[in-house]
Amino acid sequence: MNNIVSVIGAGLAGCEAAWCLGNMGIHVRLYDMKPNKFTPAHKYNGLCELVCSNSLKAEKPDSAAGLLKLEMRRLGSVTMPVADETRVPAGGALAVSRQDFSDKVTEKILAHPNIEFISEEITEIPDGYVIIATGPLTSDALSESIKALIGEDYLYFHDAAAPIVTRDSLDMSRVFEASRYNKGEADYLNCPVNKDEYLAFYNELIHAETAPLHEFEKSGSDNYKVYEGCMPIEALAKRGEDTMRFGPMKPVGLVDPNTGRRPYAVVQLRKENVKGTMFNLVGFQTNLKFGEQKRVFSMIPGLKDAEFMRYGVMHRNTYLNSPMLLDRHFCLKKDDRIYFAGQMTGVEGYTESAASGIYAAMSLGRRILNLPEITLPVETMIGALSNYVEIGSPSGFQPMGANMGILPELDELLLPKRIKNKQLKYQMLSERAMNALEKALTETEEA
């Protein structure tokens, strides 16, 4: 078997995998069907296109998402430095200008001497070493090829993307700028909603007409399966009148300067580009028909005359029943020349997908170069996520995003007293993770 690796898919996971392998001196053929062919959700020619949101979540080291970013940076991530270059203000989150982010990652990948980019749809799994990172919208042909290899242990659900509106079209007399609890800069636009307005919006939302699903997207008596982390707002609303007020429309940590009080509910808008000319509706992923989105979302105070630059869409998301199929290095147990990376593995989220690409590539690359294997400790966020992928319940397996709950508890026998402060506990978990990562890398290099 030659030392050329085929990486299929040039999203976050695929680009991170190609970058990692290329930096190890391994020749990579990076395949993507764009720009010759697009999925229903992708629109831009560049690599690493962000579809669902432009936020890469929190940056604080004592948060799960922040810890994951620290680990990725330590492992030589290509996307994290680019995210820093293309960031837009978003309070405590790392959000980026999507087009700039894609353009800069594309530039780096195409300039790498060990990466050969090939614009071609792959319909069959190639010979030799392979990392499959085709993401939640894997083409039908390749999906069938994967299914033929792994059997029927192959699942799917749906993601939904939120609408984007222009700032100039907003009624700023009904909108105020603030971040929750005044953390960071006032990077969000907030549309306060009183009780009567909320109930009227809720009633129209739950009765609004949704877009029809394609036949290949239908499953079960309710026609579709939805992952909790990207629940369409209309599906969430149907769970109960107050569900949105404890979810994306929660008013906690915000005070309406026009009343001096906390609103009954609030809709937050986050910058979509650096200039702040476009904003997305935070948590408002939807499968409503476009006309219904305009009608219902325009009921939100401040959005009466909103100009929609993009309406929300719902699309298929494909992933594996990984505990039956993959080890913690994301290697296929029945054929160890094949690795998977990204959301297909059961990690959920942009950075989680990117991190899995790094780990899969690092593991495969070390095998190819006959270097000692490295297993990232479960005390690290990447190690905990890969551990979940390997040993999660194969019955009803669901994708998992980074969270402090999947890390092992602190050893209380080594602590002077029980840690009750959550942020202090998270800080200690984060410090432990980075120490464990450094130790694992050092010991591997010395082996």
Salt bridges, closest charged atoms under 4 A:
GLU49 OE1 - LYS34 NZ 2.85
GLU59 OE2 - ARG87 NH2 2.92
ASP84 OD2 - ARG73 NH1 2.70
ASP84 OD1 - ARG87 NH2 3.20
GLU85 OE1 - LYS104 NZ 3.76
GLU116 OE1 - HIS27 NE2 3.13
GLU116 OE1 - ARG29 NE 3.51
GLU121 OE1 - LYS37 NZ 3.13
ASP140 OD1 - ARG316 NH1 3.24
GLU177 OE2 - ARG167 NH2 3.06
GLU197 OE2 - ARG174 NH2 3.11
GLU204 OE1 - ARG295 NH1 2.67
GLU209 OE2 - LYS289 NZ 2.95
GLU215 OE2 - LYS218 NZ 3.26
GLU217 OE1 - HIS214 ND1 3.25
GLU228 OE2 - ARG239 NH2 2.78
ASP242 OD1 - ARG245 NE 3.31
GLU272 OE2 - ARG98 NE 2.08
GLU292 OE1 - ARG295 NE 2.88
ASP335 OD2 - ARG337 NE 3.20
ASP336 OD1 - ARG367 NH2 3.87
GLU352 OE2 - LYS57 NZ 3.77
GLU373 OE1 - HIS329 NE2 3.75
GLU390 OE1 - ARG328 NE 2.74
GLU409 OE1 - LYS425 NZ 3.07
GLU412 OE2 - ARG418 NH1 2.81
GLU438 OE2 - ARG74 NH2 2.77
GLU443 OE2 - LYS439 NZ 4.00
GLU445 OE2 - ARG366 NH1 3.30
